[in-house]
Every structure is written in structure tokens, then in C-alpha cells.
Amino acid sequence: MSTYGRGLYVLDDITPLEQTDAKTSDAAMHLFTPRSAFRWSQRGRATLNFSLKSAPHGQAHVQILDSDGKTVRDLRTDARAGLNRVNWDLRYDPPRLIAMRTTPPENPHIWEEPRFRGQDTRPVTHWGLEPAQVGPIVTPGKYTAKLTVDGQSATQPIEILRDPRVSTSVADIDLSVKLQLRLRDDISAAADMVNAIEVMRKQLEDVTKAYRTDRSKEALVKQVADMDKKLFDVESRLLEPAQMTSDDKYFQQAYRVYMNLIWLNGEVGPGAGDVLGGADFPPTDTSVNVMETIEKDLNGAKAAYKDLIERDVPAFNRSLGGAITPLTSR
């Protein structure tokens, strides 16, 4: 639509106009049948439109389900009376990421920096990392969009079409998606362990700050330091200490499990840094072999973490006899 002046408006989806009638206008909630979407490896999108007779009490919940009824993506959005729109980037839910809580020795004033001031957590930062911190783009095929608002639900089918410029078979694309999902789940597993350790180490950090100048608490502070080292030793198997500074200037250590998984995810899927990514192609044998090597390190860290949670943490809590609040990973 042109204003014949300086304005130009593009109506990229007039589905609601085409499908609106008296029945949809009077409905308390209506999910319009979405158009098919192409599986572009860059900036792909499916548009989901719905109308509400009145403003909802809570957020609208949109789920994308695969042919087996399993959730591919969970989307939540504020909604209002009238027409609403949600965009799905054709991706699965992303992995859970690390949230640092402790103060790195290299930068004791990190929480005073403007970027982290007033926050309880901070991310792992690295140039070019962000594009790889996502879930994979779905395989071409048929899916279901499910809308839930104030306890009422509606569903509509949605088809994702293959990119006509890509000659890779759907079966090969599916192999890539499955490897990326495996990577996503491993990233989440590594992040969950680091995050649990960070919660406990933050508790110990606060105890140390409270008693570091109290000579009557020297034995307690020593116990705390010993326990913190045990926690740190397991944490550093998953994430190199250089990345715990949340500073792009520290690249002096080889990557460990968490970063290796994210970088491999970028190579196999969406790209990262200077790597374009291979979302439109099957995974290479090298990628699979590298994945298996990283998973061996991940499994070793999982075993060490299990010992930590089941043996070392309970023993530490018992030894203190209530002198401080017992360690907990939540």
C-alpha cells in the first residue's frame, strides 16, 4: 500500500482479512489458519494470527507440535482484544545457557560495571557466540500450532516447505536436525550443572565475605575455601575459567565442554563467528566424531558432578553442624 507520499506499507500477511467472517468476529478466541512457510536457513518465519473478543487475564501461549504431538517450540506473548500476531522463527526451543553468579578473581569489581550493575547473574560472552545459542530449524513437513488463552485452546495445521534452492534431501536435513537437538540437550545439561554449582559457590562467596576478617571464624573460612575448590574443579571441567570472566578479551585457554558444544552447534547448524553453518546439509563424519569426543568429556563431568552432589556437599553440610545455611543447588 502506498500513501503516494513518502510512506510505503507492505502487508506481508493478509490471512486474517481473507478468513474473517461473522463467525470468527463473534468468537471469544479464534486462531486463523496460517500460511505455509518456507524453511529459509536465514530469517525464516511463520506468522500466526489470532483474534480475541476481550483482553485475556494472562499471556497467550502458543505451542508448535510435531507430527507425534511433541512440543517443538513454546512461545508466550502479551495479547489484547482484537487481532494479535506471533512470529515463529521455525526453530526448536533453544538450549539453556550458563548464568554466572560468582565474582571472578581477575575482576573483583565486575558487578559494578554498567552492563551488570543491579543484576544477580551474567552470561558467558564471546565474540560470534550468540548465533549458535539457538535451537535448530525444523525439518520440512507438517506441524500443528496450538493456541491457549485463559484455559481455552485451538489448533491449526501449519506446513513448513523445503527451500527450493536447496537440493539436500529431507532425510539428510533431518539427520542434521537430530544432531543439533542432541547438541542442544548437551549444552543444556552442561549449563544446568554449572548453574547449580554457581548457586552453591555464590553461597560460599557470601560466607567468606561475611567472616574473612573474623579470626574466630578462620576454621570455618578454611572449610568454605576447601569446599569451593571442589566445586570449582568440577565447574572448570565444563567451562574454562577464562570464560567465567564474561569478558571477550580472555582467550588464553582451550575451550572445554560447554564452549566446544556451542561452537560445534554453530558449525553444524546456524553458524557462529566466521562460520556460515551447515543447516541445509547433512552432518559430516568429522562433526559426528567431534560430538562423540565432547560427549565423553561431558559424561566424565557428569560423573564428577554426581559425586559432588551425592557425597561431598552432604558431607560438608553435616560437618558444619548448622554454623551456616546448608549448601543447596537451588
Phi, psi and omega per residue, in radians:
M1 nan 2.322 3.120
S2 -2.037 2.502 3.098
T3 -1.546 -0.034 -3.038
Y4 1.042 0.421 3.038
G5 -2.266 -2.164 -3.134
R6 -1.758 -0.005 -3.067
G7 -1.803 2.481 3.064
L8 -2.436 2.196 -3.093
Y9 -2.092 2.344 3.121
V10 -1.913 2.071 3.056
L11 -1.580 1.688 -3.017
D12 -1.406 -0.209 3.134
D13 -2.702 1.851 3.138
I14 -1.807 0.391 3.126
T15 -0.891 -0.824 -3.134
P16 -1.045 -0.622 3.127
L17 -1.183 -0.678 -3.115
E18 -1.242 -0.554 -3.014
Q19 -1.771 -0.107 -3.101
T20 -1.308 2.317 3.028
D21 -2.559 -3.016 -3.096
A22 -1.059 -0.631 -3.109
K23 -1.166 -0.798 -3.133
T24 -1.230 -0.589 -3.130
S25 -1.164 -0.584 -3.099
D26 -1.550 -0.188 -3.079
A27 -1.252 2.499 3.094
A28 -1.098 -0.591 3.113
M29 -2.625 2.386 3.094
H30 -2.505 2.237 3.060
L31 -1.780 2.038 -3.116
F32 -1.283 2.584 3.095
T33 -1.166 2.065 -3.079
P34 -1.336 2.673 3.041
R35 -1.252 2.715 3.013
S36 -1.121 2.642 -3.129
A37 -2.214 2.538 3.114
F38 -1.519 2.493 3.139
R39 -1.431 1.303 3.040
W40 -1.345 2.381 3.131
S41 -1.289 -0.307 3.077
Q42 -2.166 2.157 3.043
R43 1.067 0.575 3.027
G44 -1.192 2.647 -3.077
R45 -2.791 2.461 2.967
A46 -2.089 2.372 -3.098
T47 -1.817 2.227 3.138
L48 -2.024 2.078 -3.112
N49 -1.929 2.439 3.065
F50 -2.581 2.704 3.126
S51 -2.109 2.590 3.121
L52 -2.237 2.404 3.135
K53 -1.212 -0.632 3.135
S54 -2.472 2.855 -3.125
A55 -1.126 2.361 -3.120
P56 -1.342 2.860 3.111
H57 -1.379 -0.485 3.133
G58 -2.323 -2.903 3.134
Q59 -1.305 2.721 3.008
A60 -1.453 2.419 -3.098
H61 -1.995 2.076 3.117
V62 -1.987 2.207 3.085
Q63 -2.058 2.454 2.996
I64 -1.843 2.167 -3.092
L65 -1.997 2.527 3.077
D66 -1.487 -3.040 -3.067
S67 -1.150 -0.328 3.106
D68 -1.645 0.046 -3.134
G69 1.445 0.131 3.129
K70 -1.455 2.519 -3.106
T71 -1.268 2.189 3.073
V72 -1.621 -0.767 -3.079
R73 -2.574 2.420 3.055
D74 -1.928 2.129 3.127
L75 -2.202 2.353 3.080
R76 -2.226 2.457 -3.088
T77 -2.607 2.654 3.001
D78 -1.237 2.553 -3.116
A79 -2.374 2.882 -3.105
R80 -2.472 2.979 3.049
A81 -1.142 2.396 -3.113
G82 1.850 -2.653 -3.060
L83 -1.471 2.382 3.121
N84 -2.299 2.742 -3.111
R85 -2.466 2.408 3.048
V86 -2.218 2.325 3.090
N87 -1.807 2.301 3.073
W88 -1.914 2.223 -3.096
D89 -1.448 0.264 3.091
L90 1.202 0.275 -3.125
R91 -1.834 2.721 2.929
Y92 -1.216 2.907 3.033
D93 -0.979 2.521 -3.120
P94 -1.342 2.942 3.071
P95 -1.283 2.769 2.969
R96 -1.335 2.499 -3.037
L97 -2.025 2.875 -3.141
I98 -1.281 2.430 3.029
A99 -2.188 1.821 -3.111
M100 -1.266 2.464 3.136
R101 -2.148 -0.429 -3.061
T102 -1.492 2.869 -3.138
T103 -1.652 2.082 -3.124
P104 -1.228 2.407 3.125
P105 -1.005 -0.528 -3.116
E106 -1.201 -0.359 -3.099
N107 -2.544 1.387 -3.105
P108 -1.145 -0.219 -3.118
H109 -1.854 0.367 -3.035
I110 -1.058 -0.588 -3.101
W111 -1.332 -0.146 3.084
E112 -1.569 -0.199 3.124
E113 -1.156 2.512 -3.112
P114 -0.947 -0.600 -3.080
R115 -1.228 -0.394 -3.114
F116 -2.078 -0.020 -3.071
R117 -1.069 2.266 3.119
G118 1.444 0.059 -3.126
Q119 -1.848 2.719 3.109
D120 -1.675 -0.369 -3.118
T121 -2.349 2.876 3.074
R122 -2.527 2.674 -3.106
P123 -1.497 2.934 2.900
V124 -1.418 2.161 -3.096
T125 -1.971 2.488 -3.138
H126 -2.854 2.388 3.138
W127 -1.002 2.295 3.047
G128 1.383 0.049 -3.041
L129 -1.392 -0.621 -2.966
E130 -0.961 -0.744 -3.119
P131 -1.035 -0.412 -3.091
A132 -1.573 -0.020 -3.097
Q133 -1.649 0.811 -3.091
V134 -2.342 2.908 3.030
G135 -1.454 2.898 -3.117
P136 -1.283 2.729 2.999
I137 -1.277 2.423 -3.054
V138 -1.153 2.759 3.026
T139 -1.242 2.506 3.046
P140 -0.949 2.443 -3.125
G141 2.761 -2.923 -3.080
K142 -1.758 2.350 -3.124
Y143 -2.314 3.066 3.114
T144 -2.251 2.319 3.033
A145 -1.725 2.219 3.140
K146 -2.083 2.155 3.131
L147 -1.891 2.279 3.069
T148 -2.225 2.176 3.125
V149 -2.382 2.121 3.114
D150 0.875 0.731 3.072
G151 1.505 -0.174 3.094
Q152 -1.685 2.454 -3.114
S153 -2.226 2.672 3.058
A154 -2.576 2.600 -3.137
T155 -2.250 2.692 3.043
Q156 -2.564 2.512 3.073
P157 -1.307 2.613 3.057
I158 -2.479 2.339 -3.116
E159 -1.910 2.327 3.059
I160 -1.823 2.076 -3.062
L161 -1.634 2.575 3.106
R162 -1.229 2.608 3.083
D163 -1.178 2.072 -3.100
P164 -1.129 -0.255 3.138
R165 -1.486 -0.213 -3.075
V166 -1.783 2.159 -3.080
S167 -1.564 -0.111 -3.132
T168 -1.066 2.395 3.139
S169 -1.207 2.728 3.107
V170 -1.068 -0.632 3.134
A171 -1.085 -0.714 3.130
D172 -1.234 -0.661 3.072
I173 -1.090 -0.675 3.128
D174 -1.101 -0.629 3.070
L175 -1.074 -0.718 3.116
S176 -1.132 -0.765 -3.135
V177 -1.082 -0.739 -3.125
K178 -1.120 -0.679 3.107
L179 -1.186 -0.679 3.116
Q180 -1.152 -0.626 3.081
L181 -1.154 -0.662 3.077
R182 -1.110 -0.740 3.085
L183 -1.103 -0.790 3.135
R184 -0.990 -0.811 -3.109
D185 -1.173 -0.593 3.087
D186 -1.213 -0.687 3.077
I187 -1.047 -0.780 3.123
S188 -1.081 -0.732 -3.132
A189 -1.097 -0.757 3.119
A190 -1.140 -0.757 -3.141
A191 -1.118 -0.692 -3.136
D192 -1.066 -0.724 3.132
M193 -1.172 -0.800 3.120
V194 -1.072 -0.754 -3.111
N195 -1.117 -0.682 3.108
A196 -1.145 -0.723 3.118
I197 -1.146 -0.706 3.122
E198 -1.073 -0.654 3.094
V199 -1.062 -0.791 -3.121
M200 -1.219 -0.717 -3.140
R201 -1.163 -0.553 3.069
K202 -1.151 -0.682 3.064
Q203 -1.045 -0.780 -3.137
L204 -1.179 -0.645 3.109
E205 -1.069 -0.734 -3.141
D206 -1.156 -0.668 3.091
V207 -1.113 -0.771 3.136
T208 -1.058 -0.760 3.120
K209 -1.083 -0.670 -3.084
A210 -1.229 -0.564 -2.986
Y211 -2.060 0.120 -3.013
R212 -1.116 -0.459 -3.137
T213 -1.773 0.052 -3.120
D214 -1.672 1.867 -3.074
R215 -1.117 -0.457 3.133
S216 -1.246 -0.210 -3.114
K217 -1.900 0.272 -3.078
E218 -1.037 -0.723 -3.137
A219 -1.124 -0.691 3.119
L220 -1.136 -0.788 -3.141
V221 -1.078 -0.637 3.100
K222 -1.152 -0.748 3.083
Q223 -1.046 -0.746 3.137
V224 -1.083 -0.759 -3.139
A225 -1.110 -0.701 3.126
D226 -1.125 -0.726 3.135
M227 -1.188 -0.676 3.133
D228 -1.091 -0.652 3.124
K229 -1.130 -0.705 3.101
K230 -1.075 -0.745 3.118
L231 -1.139 -0.777 -3.115
F232 -1.115 -0.663 -3.129
D233 -1.060 -0.661 3.104
V234 -1.304 -0.736 3.136
E235 -1.036 -0.710 -3.085
S236 -1.310 -0.141 2.978
R237 -1.312 -0.419 -3.101
L238 -1.694 -0.592 -3.089
L239 -2.429 2.199 -3.140
E240 -1.128 2.427 -3.095
P241 -0.952 -0.532 -3.141
A242 -1.029 -0.587 -3.130
Q243 -1.401 -0.216 3.123
M244 -1.293 -0.145 3.129
T245 -1.473 -0.136 -3.091
S246 0.896 0.774 -3.074
D247 -2.405 2.171 -3.094
D248 -1.183 -0.187 -3.077
K249 -1.405 -0.236 -3.047
Y250 -1.738 1.688 3.133
F251 -2.104 0.381 -2.946
Q252 -1.489 0.079 -3.136
Q253 -2.153 2.604 3.062
A254 -1.163 2.506 3.124
Y255 -1.124 2.631 3.065
R256 -2.032 -2.830 -2.889
V257 -0.892 -0.966 -3.011
Y258 -1.052 -0.884 -3.105
M259 -1.205 -0.652 3.097
N260 -1.073 -0.686 3.118
L261 -1.127 -0.771 -3.112
I262 -1.162 -0.750 3.131
W263 -1.138 -0.671 3.093
L264 -1.164 -0.649 3.069
N265 -1.037 -0.697 3.098
G266 -1.115 -0.694 -3.126
E267 -1.204 -0.753 -3.105
V268 -1.309 -0.610 -2.993
G269 -2.039 -1.755 -2.888
P270 -1.403 -0.179 -3.044
G271 1.654 2.786 3.109
A272 -2.957 2.515 -3.133
G273 0.991 -2.151 3.138
D274 -1.639 0.126 -3.089
V275 -1.714 2.255 -3.103
L276 -1.241 -0.605 -3.103
G277 1.722 2.805 -3.064
G278 -2.182 0.622 -3.067
A279 -1.060 -0.396 -3.109
D280 -1.678 0.157 -3.061
F281 -2.366 2.769 3.084
P282 -1.203 2.681 3.117
P283 -1.193 2.558 3.120
T284 -1.402 2.817 3.077
D285 -1.058 -0.632 3.132
T286 -1.087 -0.755 3.129
S287 -1.060 -0.739 3.133
V288 -1.127 -0.745 -3.141
N289 -1.140 -0.724 3.104
V290 -1.104 -0.722 3.101
M291 -0.999 -0.795 -3.122
E292 -1.134 -0.629 3.105
T293 -1.152 -0.771 3.128
I294 -1.128 -0.670 -3.126
E295 -1.148 -0.514 3.049
K296 -1.099 -0.736 3.092
D297 -1.159 -0.687 3.116
L298 -1.095 -0.765 -3.134
N299 -1.145 -0.626 3.065
G300 -1.105 -0.717 3.105
A301 -1.174 -0.632 3.103
K302 -1.084 -0.721 3.134
A303 -1.141 -0.737 3.116
A304 -1.146 -0.679 3.115
Y305 -1.140 -0.695 3.129
K306 -1.075 -0.777 3.099
D307 -1.074 -0.699 -3.126
L308 -1.066 -0.844 -3.062
I309 -1.290 -0.651 -3.054
E310 -1.535 -0.399 -3.065
R311 -2.088 -1.037 -2.983
D312 -1.200 -0.780 -3.113
V313 -1.137 -0.842 3.093
P314 -1.044 -0.689 3.129
A315 -1.111 -0.717 3.108
F316 -1.089 -0.806 -3.135
N317 -1.071 -0.698 3.134
R318 -1.169 -0.675 -3.067
S319 -1.159 -0.433 -3.100
L320 -1.425 -0.375 3.090
G321 1.001 0.601 3.091
G322 1.495 0.177 -3.138
A323 -1.124 -0.565 3.047
I324 -2.363 2.943 3.088
T325 -1.089 2.287 -3.123
P326 -0.972 2.505 3.082
L327 -1.103 2.418 3.027
T328 -2.510 2.546 -3.098
S329 -1.509 0.089 -3.133
R330 -2.174 nan nan
